[in-house]
Amino acid sequence: MSDNIKKVVLAYSGGLDTSVILKWLIETYKCEVVAFSADIGQEEELDHLEEKALKTGAKSVYIDDLKEIFVREYVFPAFRANAIYEGKYLLGTSLARPLIAKRQMEIAKIEGADAVSHGATGKGNDQVRFELTYLAVDPHIQIIAPWREWTLNSRTALMEFAKKHGIPVPTTQSKPYSTDRNLLHISYEGGVLEDPWKKPPDDMFTLSVSPKDAPSVPEIIEIEFKQGDPVAIDGQDLTPANLLKRLNVLGGKHGIGREDVVENRYVGMKSRGVYETPGGTILRASHMAIESITMDREVMHIRDSLIPKYSELVYNGFWFSPEMKLLQGMIDRTQENVSGVVRLELYKGNCRVTGRKSDNSLYSEDFATFEDESVYNQKDAEGFIRLNALRLRIENMIGKKSRGKNA
């Protein structure tokens, strides 16, 4: 334990864990604590946050509205890459952590703090995401991770500590799982979800209705893209945060975006998570649709081969790494012509593309038609096929010759 820590900036959510951490830091390190919370779309979770932090002992409180920055500088770049981890997870929590940690470090500099702290446990991914960002910004920053230091290793112990110090605790039985919410998603983990055979409780979901309870009439929407980013819905221009918020409402209404996943954590264990990402699910489907008519085949295939690596970097916390900067620059280059409009049908958990158009379209009815046309001579295909078959023919001939010698 360092004796030179006089002020700490804590990533504070107002929940039981970080409320206990706030008081624990003051008691353990005899230091001042500045509480910081990023508003990235948690909604009611931010209610009375400043008042609670001050009552718990915080010297001061920052609650910064980062919703537009989150969507514009973190969500949209990832969706330009069609990022998805292990084929299912759209990286809602993973994309938020580097933003929170970067701003936390900025506040630490403003406040002249000696250290930063977070509430991530020693078993999860978030400790890695927070701390890789801290160290990328300042290699010499002191980091306090209470879950790796203290003896409060159970919810019961945390509750007893909170009651002892007059920290408000839930008076009703808490939900038997943990959640993380932002504008891109809500995640649910732990508790009753730790058994991968058990079905998620029907009353757990927040952003979406069950597909079976969704409207019986499909809803048609159009999304406009400019250079890979969505800019309008049904002809109405929207800011990044407002556009994603609108897609969340539309997707949630139709039961879109629920995923039940067993994923591989970076620290080495498997974990079961349930996610609601209604707007992100619509956004990814529509982005891939507009790419299909505006992106060159070989460019697309190279970019697609990099999606697993890109997604892994995001998931593992390397947002501010040199390799991430390299990948993002290349991916953004692929998006220069990805502009146009996509039409989708939303219906009972499904998001179906029904049309796409673009002034930059590489699709030509003249080239693709089965009708008589003059731009494509079908006889040319014979030479194309024979050239591509050359290595197959040679292999066959050599094989026959070899078998003849051994006969």
C-alpha positions, -999 to 999 in steps of 0.1 A, spaced: 0 0 0 14 34 -10 17 62 16 19 89 -11 -17 86 -23 -35 118 -13 -62 119 -39 -79 92 -60 -104 95 -89 -129 67 -87 -150 54 -116 -183 55 -97 -217 41 -106 -235 46 -74 -242 9 -70 -233 -11 -39 -198 -20 -50 -185 14 -59 -203 30 -30 -184 7 -6 -152 13 -26 -155 51 -21 -157 47 17 -131 20 17 -106 41 -2 -111 70 23 -106 46 53 -78 25 39 -57 52 22 -67 82 43 -71 101 10 -96 123 -8 -118 107 -34 -132 123 -65 -162 104 -79 -166 103 -116 -195 89 -136 -199 90 -174 -234 95 -187 -234 72 -217 -271 63 -216 -278 46 -182 -310 66 -179 -324 63 -143 -292 48 -129 -278 84 -127 -307 97 -105 -294 112 -72 -259 101 -80 -241 133 -70 -260 135 -37 -252 99 -29 -215 102 -36 -212 133 -15 -230 117 14 -207 87 12 -177 110 15 -166 121 -20 -147 154 -20 -163 163 -54 -183 146 -82 -181 147 -119 -210 135 -140 -201 141 -176 -225 137 -205 -205 116 -230 -233 101 -250 -225 118 -283 -188 111 -279 -195 74 -271 -216 68 -302 -196 90 -326 -161 80 -316 -165 45 -302 -197 28 -314 -197 41 -350 -160 32 -357 -166 -3 -345 -198 -7 -366 -179 6 -397 -158 -25 -391 -189 -47 -386 -173 -57 -353 -188 -87 -335 -171 -109 -309 -174 -147 -313 -202 -142 -338 -227 -129 -312 -216 -101 -290 -218 -65 -303 -193 -52 -277 -215 -28 -258 -196 -29 -225 -162 -34 -243 -166 -1 -263 -177 19 -232 -147 11 -209 -119 29 -229 -140 60 -231 -148 60 -193 -111 53 -184 -98 80 -208 -121 106 -193 -112 94 -158 -75 100 -165 -83 135 -178 -101 142 -145 -71 128 -126 -49 153 -144 -73 182 -137 -76 173 -101 -39 166 -96 -48 131 -84 -22 105 -74 -42 74 -84 -73 61 -101 -96 33 -90 -124 11 -104 -149 -14 -92 -141 -43 -116 -135 -77 -101 -104 -97 -104 -121 -123 -125 -136 -102 -153 -126 -84 -185 -133 -49 -172 -102 -47 -150 -81 -52 -181 -100 -27 -202 -98 0 -176 -62 -5 -167 -48 -9 -202 -63 25 -210 -50 41 -178 -15 29 -186 -17 39 -223 -25 75 -212 0 76 -183 24 47 -178 32 59 -143 -3 63 -129 -10 44 -96 -40 21 -99 -61 8 -70 -82 -22 -77 -100 -29 -44 -114 -63 -55 -77 -75 -57 -68 -60 -23 -96 -62 2 -112 -90 22 -148 -80 13 -152 -109 -10 -190 -115 -9 -221 -95 -13 -230 -101 24 -197 -86 34 -203 -56 12 -238 -51 27 -225 -53 62 -198 -27 54 -223 -4 38 -247 -6 68 -219 0 93 -209 32 74 -244 44 67 -242 38 30 -277 33 15 -283 -3 5 -312 -19 -14 -341 -26 10 -356 -51 -14 -341 -83 -27 -318 -74 -55 -321 -89 -90 -302 -122 -91 -278 -110 -118 -256 -80 -125 -263 -55 -153 -244 -29 -173 -263 -4 -194 -254 22 -220 -268 35 -253 -256 5 -272 -269 -23 -250 -278 -38 -216 -258 -69 -204 -269 -93 -178 -244 -117 -161 -240 -137 -129 -265 -150 -104 -293 -171 -119 -276 -168 -154 -245 -187 -143 -261 -220 -152 -260 -220 -190 -289 -244 -191 -313 -221 -173 -335 -199 -194 -332 -161 -187 -362 -148 -166 -389 -133 -188 -391 -102 -166 -353 -95 -169 -353 -77 -202 -354 -39 -202 -350 -26 -238 -371 -51 -257 -404 -69 -257 -405 -106 -263 -408 -113 -300 -440 -132 -294 -455 -101 -278 -442 -77 -306 -467 -61 -330 -483 -84 -356 -478 -58 -383 -442 -53 -397 -427 -18 -396 -407 -5 -426 -379 20 -419 -351 35 -441 -316 43 -428 -293 67 -447 -255 62 -445 -226 86 -454 -191 71 -456 -201 42 -434 -220 60 -407 -257 63 -403 -270 98 -405 -308 97 -408 -338 75 -402 -368 79 -426 -353 111 -440 -348 127 -406 -312 138 -398 -302 128 -363 -271 131 -341 -252 99 -335 -266 94 -300 -302 103 -309 -300 80 -340 -290 51 -319 -316 59 -293 -343 60 -319 -331 26 -333 -332 12 -298 -369 22 -295 -378 8 -329 -358 -25 -323 -371 -29 -288 -407 -25 -299 -403 -54 -323 -383 -77 -300 -350 -73 -319 -315 -78 -306 -317 -104 -278 -287 -127 -276 -278 -154 -251 -241 -161 -253 -214 -182 -236 -182 -163 -244 -145 -166 -238 -132 -140 -214 -97 -126 -219 -87 -138 -185 -92 -174 -195 -126 -186 -183 -159 -190 -201 -188 -167 -191 -225 -167 -199 -240 -133 -208 -274 -122 -220 -275 -90 -241 -301 -66 -255 -288 -46 -284 -318 -37 -305 -304 -6 -322 -270 -21 -328 -286 -52 -344 -305 -30 -369 -274 -9 -375 -251 -38 -383 -276 -54 -407 -282 -22 -425 -245 -13 -427 -237 -46 -442 -265 -41 -467 -252 -8 -480 -217 -22 -481 -229 -50 -504 -235 -26 -533 -208 0 -526 -177 -19 -516 -153 -37 -539 -153 -75 -536 -116 -80 -527 -115 -50 -503 -145 -64 -486 -130 -99 -483 -98 -84 -468 -117 -63 -443 -140 -92 -434 -109 -113 -426 -99 -87 -400 -132 -85 -382 -123 -113 -357 -90 -96 -348 -106 -61 -346 -133 -74 -323 -108 -93 -302 -88 -61 -296 -119 -42 -286 -131 -71 -263 -97 -74 -247 -92 -37 -240 -67 -27 -266 -87 3 -280 -57 26 -276 -31 2 -290 -9 9 -321 -24 -22 -338 -59 -8 -332 -50 25 -347 -36 7 -378 -68 -14 -382 -91 15 -378 -73 36 -403 -75 8 -429 -112 1 -422 -121 38 -424 -104 39 -458 -128 11 -470 -158 32 -460 -152 62 -483 -178 51 -508 -202 34 -484 -231 59 -487 -267 54 -496 -301 42 -482 -312 8 -468 -348 -2 -463 -356 -27 -436 -386 -46 -423 -388 -50 -385 -410 -79 -374 -412 -101 -343 -375 -103 -335 -363 -101 -371 -346 -74 -390 -348 -80 -427 -332 -59 -454 -357 -53 -483 -339 -28 -504 -307 -8 -508 -297 20 -531 -267 43 -536 -252 68 -560 -219 49 -555 -234 15 -563 -212 -10 -580 -242 -31 -588 -254 -29 -624 -285 -44 -638 -268 -44 -672 -240 -67 -659 -262 -90 -637 -292 -94 -659 -302 -128 -674 -317 -110 -703 -299 -103 -736 -272 -77 -732 -240 -65 -748 -216 -58 -719 -209 -95 -710 -200 -122 -736 -210 -154 -720 -185 -174 -742 -157 -156 -724 -165 -176 -693 -151 -207 -710 -116 -194 -709 -120 -181 -674 -131 -215 -662 -104 -234 -680 -76 -211 -666 -90 -215 -631 -91 -252 -636 -55 -255 -648 -40 -264 -614 -68 -290 -609 -62 -306 -643 -24 -307 -636 -29 -323 -602 -52 -349 -618 -28 -357 -646 2 -360 -623 -19 -382 -600 -28 -406 -628 8 -408 -640 20 -416 -604 -7 -443 -600 4 -458 -633 40 -462 -622 29 -479 -590 5 -503 -607 
